Structures are given as C-alpha cells and as structure tokens.
C-alpha cells in the first residue's frame, strides 16, 4: 500500500462507517434496516437475484452519489438508509490494522497473529492454509459485528517471490507458481467460506494482489511507482499470472487488486487487456477490481501516462477498474463525464460490481445480528483453538536446514543450562512480520526455551538486528556460551532490513551478526544451534561450513507463538517437516541479476543465470524444497501411467486412433498440441506414492512431484523442472503411508511457448519424486486432416 491514505478525504469527510471503538454488538444495519426508508424497494428484497438488486440500487442513485462510491472511503446515501463504508481492511496472516477499516481496542484488543505467509508456505500444507483462513474469517466477521472491521479484506498477496532481495517477499507463498496458486485458492476459500445457492454468499470477501509482475519496491534508484516491468508473454503465462488465475478460477476470490507498476509500458490499473480481458472475461471474476492505494494518481502524477486527470479517470474506468483506493476517482470523475471522456454507463458498471459484492456479504439484508454469522463476537477472537492453531502453524513453518551428527533435538536432561543469545532472542513484534495486527500475546524464543531448560541464560550479543558499530555486546554472549551446556543463537532480519518500500542490497546477515555467530560458536563448550528469522533468503554459507554450528533452523517470521514453536522443535516435542519455498542463493548471485530484469529464463550468452529453481541451475546455499527431519523417508511409486494420449477437441478431433508416439516424435520433433485444443477434462493423471518412515520418530513429510518436459520443449524455454503436485503426510516410525495425487496434464505437463500459448509437448516427460524418476510418454491422436 502507498504513501498512504490515512488522512481524511475531504470530499468524503465523515462518511465512513466504523470509526472509533464501539461497544460489542453495536453494528447497526448497513442498509435495508426494518422500518428504514428503503425496506420496500427491490434492492432490499432478499428473494431477488443479487445482481438484479444491485442494478436496482444503482439505478436509484444520482451521479454524484455513485461517484462517491468509487473510492475506498465510500460515502453513505442517507436518503436510502445506506451507511458509509471503508473497503480497506487487511488480513494477510491475521486481522490487521494496517488499513483504516480495522480498529483494535475495547472488546477487541487484538487478534490471533499467525506466521507470516512465507513461513506457512514452508509447511506445504494446503489444509493448514485453509484452516488459518477460516480462523481469520471468524475473527474478522466478529470484529465487523462489533463495529471494528469491514468485510472486504485485501489479502492474500500471491505475487511470485522472483528476486531474493524483495522486501515484500515475506508476504508471499514463495517462488513457485504452483505453490502460490494452491495457497491462493486455499486461503481464499478459508476467508470467504461461500454459502447459499451456488456459493454466491460470502462470510468475508478476499482480494488477491498485486496483479501483475509486481515484485520491486525500491532498489538502486528504481521504485515501484516509476517501474516499467518489461515481461514476455511466456513469463506472464507460466509464472506471474499463474497464482492469480488460481485465485480467481479455483478460489473464486471476490476481488483482484492491480499494482503500481507498468507492464510493458501500460499501468496495470489502466490495462484493459489485463482487467477486462484476462481477469474478468478469461478467468470469470465475479467481483470487483480495486487499485492499489493511490495507483490511479501514481500513473497520472508519477508515470505521466495520461495528459490530464480526466484522461486518467477514463483510462482506468474503461480498462475495468471498479474501485479506487484513494480519492482520485471521487475528485475527477464528474469532470471526466462533463468532458465526455467517460459516460454514466462506465460508472454504473463499476458501482454495480462493488455493490453486488456487498450484497453477497449480506450488507443489504438488514440487521447483522439476524444473519448467518451474526452470533460471532469477542469470544470468537483469540480463542484457545485459534491460538493453538497459531502454535501448530509456526511449528509446521520451521525448516531444519542443518543437523550435523544428529545433534538435534536437544535433551533437557543433558542440556540443562542453555545460553539464548542473538538479537532475536527476546523477539516480540519482529516475529509477526508486516501487515500484522495486535497479537493476543507473545511467546519469545527465550521464554520458549525456558520451558524446557533448567536454566536459560540470556545475552543479546547485539543491541539490535542491525548490529552495527563497535559497542555491540558480543563478548557477553561469548562468555554465556562458554559456560552453557548448549547455545541457541537467534538471529536474522526484521522490518528495518526488508519491508514494503525497502528492498535489500545484500543477502548477508546485517552488521556484525556473522561475527557474533562465529565467535559464540568458537567459544561454546556445547552444541550450537542457529535459528534464523527472516522473510527472504540469507547467504549463511559461513555457518553451513562451520563444524561448531551443529544445527540451523529457519523460522520465517513465526507469529505470536514463534518462541514456543522454535523451542518445541529444538527440544524434540515437534519433528520438523518444513521445506524452503524459495531458493537460497549465494551473495554473488546478485551481481548477475539486476532486480529490474524481469526475465525468468537464463540467457547464458549474456551471463544471465535465470531465476528460481525452475530456470536457475547454478550454486545455491540451499535449494527450493530443502528441509530435513529428525527421521528419514523413502519413496516408492505405487501407481502412475507410462503412457497418455491427448485427444483433440471439436473439429481437431479427427480420429479415435492413437498414433505411435515414436513415429510422431520422429516426424515432428517439436510436436505439441495447444491446451485450448485438448480434451482437458479427460487428462488427469493419477500418481500414487508410498512413503516409508525408516527412522525411529514419527514425522510429517511432503511429497514433491516435479515434471521435466521433453528436450525439444526445453529448447523452447520450458522450465528445467517444475512442481506439478505436492501433498503432506504424517507417517509413524517404521510405517508406510500412501499418498494419492492427481496431475492435471493440461496444467502441469503443458509449457508456455514464446507467445504465451500453452502447449502439451509430445514425447517423454519425466516425473521426479525424491530419489525416483518415472517416464510418461505422451502421444496424440492422428494429426492433421
């Protein structure tokens, strides 16, 4: 979000609902209250279709009234009994007061703070993602009922974490499009909890942001307000747009937010091909499209995309924007109409889309207490169940990066005196990352360790996370480690290092943290465990190679219960099963990849190594998907087809006789069929994997299934490999569990060509599952007529 819009909008002053702390259950009807001025009008009749009700309302509004509904701080219409409404609420990983729609205090002093998204992504557990969404939905609706939140939450952020320096990468599910897409759909389902005929009604309205190719905040003189992302159609189709498509098509999100940046010279909030063409027509969005905050003003004032303010209004409304986070449309739309640059029909279309979503949320159904979620209140926020879910989510988020000699887990009986050092040893606010609210409570790492160790001795070692200057208390931390039976160093980054508006210049630990870690490790008489908190990857090659550092954990930003979860893993109460959702690169990778270069694919001729595990094959600190356990797992393939036939649809289907695949490949070495021409409904490939736990501890394991396309497709830019399925399974020690997955061939085994057209290559595709490789040969029905 931008610069930001917390000052009252003069044109809408005093119009928004929900300001200040109100008593419990004080939420009056947003509209259509019994006995109100509009109860007999069609837009208040619940028996009518929602879209028809919305059109009836819009038809009754004056132009001035409609214009004041085009912005986040929407004015009320008193003559119709309609209250003002603040559209901007946030719930990235818990209800947050980052936006003006949420107010903590009174009966709602806080809300459950779950791990930052990059951490929960490391769980690779789609069921967990949806459960977190459901818990947040309960708390958000409860706060709405109490007059302290809205119902439209501008979450989740599903941008691809393309560059390791991005300050907002922490908000995302990581670098893989399949993971980000599945996260988007799961979290949105949890938040929205659709009900009613066809799932048309919503508990909350989610919003997937920021569309599209948005992953640079402020780097080396380029900021997000002036950046033109030059992106190929191929990269848009198979990387940047994938999670948004899943969010809309699979998650059925109520909203999509366009971004600040331009893509190929056009601001995304003024790009009709993106908004009307892709999001609404191709993907079928049944909701509204909102700008990032001040985006319309940004492309007029900063990017100078249009000559006049009225031209900016016309550009964005005609492109398909429905709601402006900011005052711009409220200020200049009427003059744009007067200059005949937009018409009333453009305004009506936008307002109808937003009002329809409000109808779906029950905001035009009268008394909130009489509606399906009207019973939710303060007792449903920070519940024991939600707080335990926050602990479990944090446990599942932790990734075990190193465990030399199987030193972990530590034994409390053996390691009675434990030194807890480092700038994050007593972390509280730092554990929740950005876009967070006020947690129910905190458990710091020191507090977590103290529940296990007979004696927990604390020395910070650094004054703060920056750890700069000669006055850092490193010596005191070294002395504590020298006397302890074990030492836990809690280090990493925080929001002063990586944040919105702040990209990193380095992948190294800040200041003297590396010196602290090495000095403590050298002096420690017992095992040394390094715990890292961060959103982005860190070059910790020095620690990986230090024999005195036996164990390394990555905890992301683990939320309010982070300290308990970290201690539970270190002392063996929980067996870690997390896996990295991003590649951890060495520092010198940065010299080869300017943040402004959006290309995913490698270009060896120019020394460009490519991005993410799908296209980069160089050295890493840790690869995508890396994560150890206190036990060991093996895989065996129980079932997967060796051959598949792609049948062509419509007039392309000329025969039911399958060709010999070898002959096809020989005559057409780059043969592939457009996904649009394939009978995709017939192309789900079952893959059944038996996972055996050959260790002595129960544990959870994520089965990752990668696909590699035929060599000819690789020459056309296909990924080196890409994740096509994943499932998490719990396996008892010595036991075996079968994981049954289905791979959508049209999605998982297709590749985007240079024109952004998805095609399924003919020939041998490889499935890689841990130590296994399985070949699936794809053939086509008779080609040509």
C-alpha positions in Angstrom: 0.0 0.0 0.0 1.1 3.5 -0.9 2.0 6.8 0.8 -0.7 6.5 2.5 -4.4 7.5 2.5 -4.9 7.8 6.2 -5.7 11.5 6.0 -9.5 12.0 5.6 -10.7 12.5 2.1 -12.3 16.0 2.0 -14.9 15.0 -0.5 -16.0 12.2 1.8 -15.3 13.6 5.2 -17.3 12.0 7.9 -18.9 9.5 5.6 -17.1 6.3 6.5 -18.7 3.9 9.0 -16.8 2.2 11.8 -14.6 5.0 13.1 -13.6 4.7 16.8 -14.1 2.0 19.3 -17.7 1.0 19.8 -19.4 -1.4 22.2 -20.0 -5.0 21.4 -22.8 -5.9 19.1 -23.3 -2.2 18.2 -23.2 -2.7 14.5 -26.4 -1.3 13.1 -27.7 -2.4 9.7 -25.6 -1.2 6.8 -28.8 -0.8 4.7 -32.3 -2.1 4.5 -33.0 -1.8 8.2 -36.5 -2.7 9.3 -38.6 0.4 9.1 -35.9 2.3 7.1 -36.6 4.4 4.0 -35.8 1.6 1.5 -37.1 -1.6 3.0 -39.9 -1.9 0.4 -37.6 -1.2 -2.5 -36.4 -4.1 -4.8 -32.7 -3.8 -3.7 -33.7 -4.8 -0.2 -35.7 -7.8 -1.3 -33.6 -10.9 -0.4 -35.8 -13.1 -2.7 -34.4 -11.3 -5.8 -31.1 -12.2 -7.6 -28.2 -10.3 -6.1 -27.1 -8.8 -9.4 -30.7 -7.6 -10.0 -30.8 -6.0 -6.6 -27.5 -4.2 -7.2 -28.7 -2.8 -10.6 -31.9 -1.6 -9.0 -29.9 0.3 -6.3 -27.5 1.8 -8.8 -30.4 3.0 -11.0 -31.8 5.0 -8.0 -28.5 6.9 -7.3 -27.6 10.3 -8.6 -24.3 10.6 -10.5 -22.8 12.4 -7.5 -23.8 9.6 -5.2 -22.3 7.0 -7.5 -19.0 8.8 -7.9 -18.6 8.8 -4.1 -18.9 5.0 -4.2 -15.9 4.7 -6.5 -13.4 5.1 -3.7 -12.4 3.0 -0.6 -13.8 5.6 1.9 -17.2 5.3 0.3 -19.9 7.8 1.3 -23.3 6.8 2.6 -26.6 7.6 0.9 -28.7 8.7 3.8 -31.9 9.2 1.8 -31.9 5.5 1.1 -30.7 4.4 4.6 -27.2 3.3 3.3 -24.3 3.8 5.6 -20.8 4.8 4.5 -18.3 2.0 4.2 -14.5 1.7 4.4 -13.4 -1.0 1.9 -9.8 -1.2 3.1 -9.3 -3.9 5.7 -6.3 -6.3 5.8 -5.9 -9.9 6.9 -2.7 -11.2 5.4 -1.9 -13.6 8.3 -4.4 -12.5 10.9 -6.8 -9.5 11.2 -4.6 -6.4 10.8 -5.0 -2.7 11.5 -2.6 -1.8 8.7 -5.6 -0.4 6.8 -8.2 2.1 8.2 -11.0 -0.5 8.1 -9.8 -2.3 11.3 -9.7 -0.7 14.7 -8.3 -2.6 17.8 -9.4 -1.6 21.3 -12.3 -2.1 23.7 -13.8 -5.6 23.4 -11.3 -6.4 20.6 -7.8 -5.5 21.9 -6.1 -7.9 19.4 -6.4 -10.8 17.1 -4.5 -14.1 16.5 -1.2 -13.4 14.7 -0.3 -16.4 12.6 3.1 -16.8 11.0 4.0 -14.6 8.1 2.9 -16.1 4.8 6.4 -17.2 3.6 6.5 -19.3 6.7 3.2 -21.0 6.4 4.1 -21.7 2.8 7.0 -23.7 4.1 4.6 -26.1 5.6 3.4 -27.2 2.1 0.2 -28.0 3.8 -2.9 -26.7 1.9 -5.2 -27.9 4.6 -3.4 -25.7 7.2 -3.6 -22.7 4.8 -7.4 -23.1 4.6 -7.8 -23.6 8.4 -5.9 -20.4 9.0 -8.2 -18.6 6.6 -11.2 -19.9 8.4 -9.9 -18.8 11.8 -9.1 -15.3 10.4 -12.6 -15.3 8.9 -14.2 -15.9 12.3 -12.2 -13.1 13.8 -12.8 -10.7 11.0 -16.5 -11.2 11.0 -16.7 -11.0 14.8 -14.9 -7.6 14.6 -17.3 -6.4 11.9 -20.2 -7.3 14.1 -18.6 -5.3 16.8 -18.2 -2.3 14.6 -14.4 -2.5 14.4 -13.7 -4.0 11.0 -15.0 -4.2 7.5 -15.9 -7.3 5.5 -13.7 -6.7 2.5 -10.1 -7.8 3.3 -7.4 -7.0 0.8 -5.5 -10.3 1.2 -3.7 -12.5 0.2 -0.6 -11.3 -1.6 0.2 -14.0 -4.2 2.9 -12.3 -6.2 5.8 -14.6 -7.2 8.9 -14.1 -5.0 11.1 -13.7 -8.0 14.1 -11.9 -6.6 15.6 -12.7 -3.2 16.1 -9.0 -2.3 12.4 -8.1 -2.5 11.3 -6.6 0.8 7.7 -7.9 0.4 8.7 -11.4 -0.4 7.8 -12.3 3.2 4.1 -11.6 2.4 4.0 -14.2 -0.4 3.9 -18.0 -0.7 7.3 -18.1 -2.4 8.8 -18.5 -5.8 6.8 -21.4 -7.2 3.7 -20.7 -9.3 2.0 -24.0 -8.4 2.5 -23.5 -4.6 1.4 -19.8 -4.8 -1.6 -20.8 -6.8 -2.7 -23.5 -4.4 -2.1 -21.2 -1.5 -4.2 -18.5 -3.1 -7.2 -20.8 -3.6 -6.9 -22.4 -0.1 -6.6 -19.2 1.8 -9.3 -17.5 -0.2 -11.7 -20.4 0.4 -10.9 -20.2 4.1 -11.5 -16.5 4.3 -14.6 -16.4 2.2 -16.4 -19.6 3.2 -19.0 -19.3 0.5 -22.5 -20.5 1.2 -26.0 -20.3 -0.2 -27.1 -21.2 -3.7 -24.1 -21.8 -5.9 -21.8 -20.4 -3.1 -23.0 -16.9 -4.0 -23.0 -15.6 -0.5 -19.8 -14.8 1.4 -18.6 -14.6 5.0 -15.8 -12.2 4.0 -14.6 -11.0 0.7 -10.9 -11.8 -0.2 -8.7 -9.9 -2.6 -5.7 -11.4 -4.5 -3.0 -8.8 -5.0 -1.0 -7.2 -6.8 -1.7 -8.0 -10.4 0.8 -8.4 -12.0 4.6 -8.9 -12.3 4.9 -6.8 -9.2 8.0 -7.6 -7.1 10.2 -4.5 -6.8 9.7 -1.8 -4.2 12.8 0.4 -4.1 16.1 -0.8 -5.5 19.1 1.1 -6.8 17.2 4.2 -7.7 14.1 2.5 -9.1 10.9 2.4 -7.2 7.6 0.7 -7.7 5.8 4.0 -8.6 8.0 4.5 -11.6 8.9 1.0 -12.7 8.0 -0.4 -16.1 8.3 -4.2 -15.9 9.2 -5.5 -19.3 7.8 -9.0 -19.3 7.5 -11.6 -22.0 4.2 -13.2 -22.8 5.8 -16.5 -21.9 6.8 -15.4 -18.4 3.4 -13.8 -17.8 1.6 -17.0 -18.8 3.7 -19.6 -16.9 4.9 -17.6 -13.9 3.5 -14.2 -12.9 -0.2 -14.8 -13.7 -0.5 -18.4 -12.5 -1.4 -17.7 -8.9 -3.9 -15.0 -9.9 -5.7 -17.4 -12.2 -5.9 -20.0 -9.5 -7.1 -17.4 -7.0 -10.0 -16.4 -9.3 -10.8 -19.7 -11.0 -10.2 -22.1 -8.2 -10.6 -19.9 -5.1 -13.4 -17.8 -6.6 -12.0 -14.7 -5.0 -14.3 -11.7 -4.8 -11.6 -9.3 -5.8 -8.3 -8.7 -7.5 -6.0 -5.7 -6.9 -4.0 -4.2 -9.7 -0.5 -2.9 -9.0 1.5 0.3 -9.1 4.0 -0.7 -11.8 3.6 -0.6 -15.5 3.9 -3.8 -17.5 5.3 -3.4 -21.0 4.5 0.4 -20.9 1.0 0.3 -19.6 0.0 0.8 -15.9 -1.8 -2.4 -14.8 -4.7 -0.4 -13.4 -5.3 1.1 -16.9 -4.7 -2.1 -18.9 -8.0 -3.3 -20.4 -6.4 -6.5 -21.7 -5.4 -7.4 -18.2 -8.5 -6.2 -16.3 -11.5 -6.7 -18.6 -9.7 -9.3 -20.9 -7.8 -11.6 -18.6 -9.3 -11.2 -15.1 -13.0 -10.7 -16.0 -13.5 -12.5 -19.3 -10.9 -15.2 -19.4 -11.0 -16.1 -15.8 -14.5 -15.1 -15.0 -14.1 -12.9 -12.0 -17.5 -12.5 -10.3 -16.5 -9.5 -8.1 -14.7 -6.2 -8.2 -11.2 -5.0 -9.3 -9.5 -2.4 -7.0 -6.5 -0.3 -7.4 -3.5 -0.4 -5.0 -3.7 2.7 -2.9 -3.2 5.9 -5.0 -2.4 3.8 -8.1 -4.5 6.0 -10.4 -2.8 9.1 -9.1 0.5 7.4 -9.5 0.1 6.7 -13.2 -1.0 10.3 -13.7 1.3 12.2 -11.4 4.4 9.9 -11.3 4.3 7.9 -14.5 2.8 10.7 -16.6 0.8 8.1 -18.5 -2.1 10.5 -19.3 -2.1 14.2 -20.1 -5.0 15.2 -17.8 -6.6 13.9 -14.6 -9.8 13.2 -16.6 -7.9 11.1 -19.1 -6.6 9.0 -16.1 -10.2 8.5 -14.9 -11.2 7.4 -18.4 -8.2 5.1 -18.8 -8.9 3.2 -15.6 -12.7 3.0 -15.7 -12.7 1.9 -19.3 -10.0 -0.7 -18.6 -12.3 -2.3 -16.0 -11.3 -0.8 -12.6 -14.3 -0.7 -10.2 -12.8 0.8 -7.0 -10.1 3.3 -6.4 -8.1 3.0 -3.1 -7.7 6.8 -2.9 -9.6 10.0 -3.6 -8.8 10.3 -7.3 -12.0 9.0 -8.9 -14.2 10.8 -6.4 -12.4 14.1 -7.2 -12.2 13.9 -11.0 -14.9 11.5 -12.4 -17.6 14.1 -12.7 -15.4 16.4 -14.7 -14.4 13.5 -16.9 -18.1 12.9 -17.6 -18.5 16.6 -18.3 -15.7 16.4 -20.8 -17.3 13.3 -22.4 -14.3 11.1 -21.6 -16.4 8.6 -19.7 -20.1 8.1 -19.5 -22.6 7.2 -16.9 -22.5 3.6 -18.1 -18.9 3.3 -17.2 -19.7 4.5 -13.6 -22.7 2.2 -13.4 -20.7 -0.8 -14.4 -18.1 -0.2 -11.7 -20.6 0.6 -8.9 -22.7 -2.4 -9.8 -19.7 -4.7 -9.4 -18.8 -3.4 -5.9 -22.4 -3.2 -4.7 -23.0 -6.8 -5.8 -20.1 -8.0 -3.6 -21.7 -6.0 -0.6 -25.0 -7.8 -1.4 -23.1 -11.2 -1.3 -21.8 -10.3 2.1 -25.3 -9.6 3.5 -24.8 -5.9 3.9 -28.2 -5.2 2.3 -30.0 -7.8 4.3 -30.9 -5.7 7.3 -29.9 -6.5 10.9 -26.4 -8.1 11.0 -27.3 -10.0 14.2 -30.0 -11.9 12.4 -27.7 -13.1 9.6 -25.8 -16.4 9.4 -22.6 -15.0 11.2 -24.4 -12.6 13.4 -23.5 -14.6 16.6 -19.8 -14.0 16.2 -18.3 -11.6 18.8 -15.3 -11.0 21.1 -15.5 -14.6 22.4 -14.6 -15.8 18.9 -11.3 -13.8 18.7 -8.1 -15.1 20.2 -9.8 -18.3 21.2 -7.8 -21.2 22.6 -8.3 -23.1 19.4 -7.1 -20.2 17.2 -4.0 -19.7 19.4 -3.2 -23.4 19.3 -3.5 -23.2 15.5 -1.0 -20.4 15.5 1.4 -22.6 17.5 0.9 -25.5 15.2 1.3 -23.3 12.1 4.5 -22.0 13.5 5.8 -25.5 14.2 5.0 -26.6 10.6 6.6 -23.5 9.2 10.1 -24.2 10.7 12.7 -25.7 8.3 15.6 -27.7 9.5 18.5 -26.7 7.3 21.4 -28.5 9.1 21.7 -31.2 11.7 25.3 -32.4 11.8 25.7 -35.6 13.8 22.0 -35.5 14.6 22.7 -33.2 17.5 19.1 -32.1 17.3 16.8 -32.5 19.1 18.5 -31.4 22.3 17.7 -33.3 25.5 16.6 -31.2 28.5 18.2 -33.7 30.9 21.6 -33.4 29.2 21.5 -29.7 28.2 20.3 -28.2 31.5 21.9 -24.8 31.1 21.2 -23.2 27.8 22.5 -19.9 26.6 20.0 -18.0 24.4 21.8 -15.2 22.5 21.3 -13.1 19.5 19.3 -10.0 18.5 16.1 -12.0 18.2 16.4 -14.0 21.5 13.6 -11.8 23.0 11.8 -11.0 19.8 8.1 -10.0 20.0 7.0 -7.6 17.3 9.7 -8.8 15.0 8.2 -12.3 15.0 5.0 -11.2 13.2 6.5 -9.5 10.1 4.5 -6.9 8.2 0.8 -6.4 7.6 0.2 -7.7 11.1 -2.2 -6.6 13.8 -2.0 -6.7 17.6 -1.4 -10.3 18.7 -3.3 -11.9 21.5 0.0 -12.4 23.3 3.7 -13.2 22.6 5.9 -16.1 23.4 9.5 -15.1 22.8 12.3 -17.6 21.9 13.8 -17.1 25.4 10.5 -17.9 27.0 10.1 -20.9 24.8 13.5 -22.3 25.7 12.9 -21.6 29.4 10.0 -24.1 29.4 12.5 -26.9 28.6 15.8 -25.9 30.1 16.5 -25.9 33.8 18.4 -22.7 33.3 18.1 -20.3 30.3 20.8 -17.6 30.3 20.2 -14.6 28.0 22.7 -12.3 26.4 21.7 -10.3 23.3 25.1 -10.1 21.7 23.8 -7.2 19.5 22.0 -4.1 20.6 19.5 -4.6 17.7 19.1 -6.5 14.5 21.3 -4.0 12.6 24.2 -4.9 14.9 26.4 -2.1 13.7 29.2 -0.4 15.5 32.0 -1.2 17.9 29.7 -1.2 21.0 27.9 -4.5 20.4 27.9 -6.7 23.5 29.4 -9.7 21.7 31.8 -10.6 24.5 29.0 -11.1 27.0 27.3 -13.5 24.6 30.6 -15.4 24.1 31.0 -15.7 27.9 27.5 -17.1 28.3 28.1 -19.7 25.6 31.4 -20.7 27.2 29.5 -21.7 30.4 26.4 -23.3 28.9 25.6 -26.9 28.1 24.2 -25.7 24.7 23.8 -22.4 23.0 21.0 -21.2 20.8 21.6 -18.2 18.7 18.5 -16.4 17.4 19.5 -14.0 14.6 18.2 -12.8 11.2 16.4 -9.8 9.7 13.5 -7.5 10.6 11.3 -4.8 9.1 14.2 -2.3 9.1 16.1 -4.6 6.8 13.3 -6.0 4.5 9.9 -4.3 4.2 7.4 -2.7 2.0 9.3 0.1 0.3 12.6 -1.4 1.3 14.4 -4.0 -0.8 17.6 -5.5 0.3 21.0 -4.7 -1.1 22.7 -7.8 0.3 21.9 -11.4 1.1 24.3 -11.4 4.0 23.3 -11.0 7.7 23.3 -7.4 8.7 26.1 -5.7 10.6 28.2 -7.8 12.9 25.7 -10.7 13.2 28.0 -13.1 11.4 30.9 -12.2 13.7 28.6 -12.8 16.7 27.6 -16.2 15.4 31.1 -17.3 14.6 32.6 -16.0 17.9 29.9 -17.7 20.0 30.2 -20.9 18.1 34.0 -21.0 18.6 33.7 -20.4 22.4 30.8 -22.7 23.1 31.5 -25.8 25.1 28.3 -27.5 24.0 26.4 -27.8 20.7 25.4 -24.6 18.9 22.0 -24.2 17.2 21.5 -21.2 14.9 17.9 -20.0 14.5 17.2 -17.5 11.7 14.1 -15.3 11.4 13.6 -13.7 8.0 11.3 -13.4 5.1 13.9 -13.6 2.4 16.8 -16.0 1.9 20.2 -15.3 3.6 23.6 -16.4 2.5 24.7 -18.3 5.5 27.5 -20.2 3.8 29.9 -19.4 6.7 27.5 -21.1 9.2 26.8 -24.1 7.0 30.5 -24.7 6.7 31.3 -24.1 10.4 31.7 -27.5 12.1 31.0 -25.9 15.5 27.5 -25.0 14.4 25.7 -28.3 14.6 22.1 -27.2 13.7 20.4 -24.5 11.7 16.7 -23.7 11.7 14.8 -21.2 9.6 11.7 -19.9 11.3 10.5 -17.2 8.9 8.6 -14.7 10.9 6.7 -17.3 13.0 3.9 -15.2 14.5 2.8 -14.7 18.1 3.7 -18.2 19.2 7.1 -18.3 17.5 9.2 -18.8 20.6 7.1 -21.8 21.7 7.3 -23.4 18.3 11.1 -22.9 18.0 11.7 -24.5 21.4 9.3 -27.3 20.6 11.4 -28.2 17.5 14.8 -27.8 19.2 13.8 -30.0 22.1 12.0 -32.6 20.1 8.4 -32.0 21.0 7.8 -31.5 17.3 9.6 -33.2 14.5 10.3 -30.5 11.8 8.8 -31.1 8.3 9.0 -27.7 6.7 10.7 -27.1 3.3 12.0 -23.9 1.8 9.5 -22.2 -0.5 12.3 -20.1 -2.1 15.9 -20.8 -3.3 18.6 -19.5 -1.0 21.3 -18.0 -3.3 24.9 -17.1 -2.6 25.7 -13.4 -2.3 27.5 -13.3 -5.7 24.2 -14.2 -7.5 23.1 -10.6 -7.0 25.9 -9.4 -9.3 24.4 -11.2 -12.2 20.7 -10.3 -11.8 19.5 -6.7 -11.6 16.1 -6.5 -9.9 14.8 -4.6 -12.9 15.5 -7.6 -15.2 12.1 -9.5 -15.2 13.3 -12.4 -17.3 12.8 -15.8 -15.6 14.7 -17.8 -18.1 18.5 -18.0 -18.2 20.5 -16.3 -21.0 24.0 -17.8 -21.0 25.2 -15.6 -23.8 24.7 -12.5 -21.6 25.8 -14.2 -18.4 22.2 -14.1 -17.0 21.7 -17.2 -14.8 17.9 -17.2 -14.7 15.6 -17.1 -11.6 14.1 -19.6 -9.2 14.7 -23.3 -9.2 12.6 -23.7 -12.4 15.3 -21.9 -14.5 18.4 -21.4 -12.4 20.9 -24.2 -12.3 23.8 -22.6 -10.5 25.2 -23.0 -7.0 22.8 -22.4 -4.0 23.2 -22.1 -0.3 20.0 -24.2 -0.1 17.7 -25.3 -2.9 14.0 -24.8 -3.1 12.3 -27.6 -1.3 15.2 -28.3 1.1 14.2 -29.3 4.6 15.5 -32.1 6.9 13.7 -34.1 9.6 14.6 -36.0 12.7 13.7 -39.2 10.8 14.2 -40.4 7.3 11.8 -41.2 4.5 11.9 -43.2 1.3 9.6 -43.2 -1.7 8.3 -45.9 -3.9 6.0 -45.5 -6.8 2.8 -47.5 -6.3 1.0 -46.3 -9.5 1.5 -44.0 -12.4 0.8 -44.4 -16.1 3.6 -45.0 -18.5 1.7 -43.6 -21.5 -1.0 -41.0 -22.0 -2.9 -40.0 -25.2 -4.0 -36.4 -25.8 -7.3 -36.3 -27.7 -8.1 -33.2 -29.7 -11.4 -31.4 -29.1 -14.0 -30.2 -31.6 -13.0 -30.0 -35.2 -9.5 -31.0 -34.2 -10.7 -34.5 -33.2 -10.4 -36.3 -36.5 -9.8 -39.9 -35.3 -10.0 -42.1 -32.3 -6.9 -44.0 -33.4 -3.8 -43.1 -31.4 -0.5 -42.7 -33.4 2.6 -44.5 -32.5 4.4 -41.9 -30.3 7.9 -42.7 -31.6 6.7 -42.1 -35.1 5.1 -38.8 -34.1 8.2 -37.6 -32.4 10.4 -38.6 -35.3 8.3 -36.7 -37.9 7.5 -33.8 -35.6 10.4 -33.4 -33.2 8.7 -30.4 -31.6 5.2 -31.6 -31.8 2.8 -30.2 -29.2 -0.9 -29.6 -29.0 -2.4 -26.4 -27.8 -4.1 -26.8 -24.5 -7.1 -25.0 -25.9 -7.5 -27.8 -28.5 -7.2 -30.7 -26.0 -9.9 -32.5 -24.2 -8.6 -31.5 -20.8 -11.4 -33.0 -18.8 -10.0 -36.4 -19.8 -6.5 -35.7 -18.8 -6.0 -36.2 -15.1 -3.0 -38.4 -14.4 -3.1 -40.4 -11.1 0.2 -40.7 -9.2 0.3 -42.8 -6.1 3.4 -42.8 -3.9 4.2 -44.9 -0.9 6.2 -43.0 1.7 8.1 -45.1 4.3 9.4 -43.7 7.5 12.6 -45.7 8.1 13.6 -43.8 11.2 12.7 -44.1 14.8 10.5 -41.0 15.1 7.0 -40.2 13.8 7.2 -37.4 11.4 5.4 -35.4 8.6 6.8 -35.5 5.1 5.9 -33.5 2.0 5.9 -35.5 -1.3 7.1 -33.1 -4.0 6.4 -34.2 -7.6 8.3 -32.4 -10.3 8.0 -32.7 -14.1 10.6 -32.2 -16.8 9.4 -31.7 -20.4 11.0 -33.4 -23.4 14.3 -32.0 -24.6 12.7 -30.3 -27.6 10.4 -28.3 -25.3 13.3 -27.3 -23.1 14.9 -25.7 -26.2 11.8 -23.6 -26.5 12.1 -22.3 -23.0 10.4 -25.0 -20.9 11.4 -25.0 -17.2 14.3 -27.3 -16.2 11.7 -28.8 -13.9 8.6 -27.6 -12.3 6.5 -28.7 -9.3 3.2 -30.3 -10.5 1.9 -31.8 -7.3 2.6 -31.9 -3.6 1.0 -33.4 -0.5 1.9 -33.6 3.1 1.5 -36.8 5.0 2.2 -38.0 8.6 4.0 -41.3 8.8 4.6 -43.2 12.0 8.1 -44.5 12.7 8.6 -47.7 10.7 5.3 -47.2 8.9 4.2 -46.6 5.4 1.6 -44.2 4.0 0.2 -44.0 0.5 -0.2 -40.5 -1.0 -2.6 -40.3 -3.9 -2.3 -37.3 -6.2 -3.8 -36.3 -9.5 -1.8 -34.3 -12.0 -3.8 -32.1 -14.4 -2.0 -32.8 -17.6 -3.2 -29.6 -19.4 -1.9 -27.6 -16.5 1.1 -29.5 -15.0 2.6 -31.0 -18.2 2.0 -28.1 -20.6 4.5 -25.4 -21.3 4.0 -21.8 -22.4 5.6 -21.0 -25.8 7.2 -17.7 -26.5 3.8 -16.2 -27.5 2.3 -17.2 -24.1 0.3 -20.1 -25.7 0.2 -23.2 -23.5 1.0 -26.5 -25.3 1.4 -30.1 -24.3 4.6 -31.5 -25.8 4.6 -34.9 -27.4 7.2 -37.4 -26.1 8.8 -38.4 -22.9 8.1 -36.4 -19.8 9.9 -37.2 -16.6 8.3 -37.2 -13.1 10.9 -36.7 -10.3 9.8 -37.7 -6.8 12.7 -37.6 -4.4 15.1 -40.3 -5.5 12.7 -41.6 -8.1 12.3 -40.8 -11.8 9.3 -42.1 -13.8 8.8 -41.6 -17.5 5.4 -40.8 -19.0 5.2 -40.8 -22.8 2.6 -38.5 -24.2 1.1 -39.2 -27.7 -1.5 -37.5 -29.8 -4.4 -38.7 -31.8 -3.9 -38.6 -35.6 -2.5 -35.3 -36.7 -3.9 -33.2 -39.5 -6.7 -33.6 -41.9 
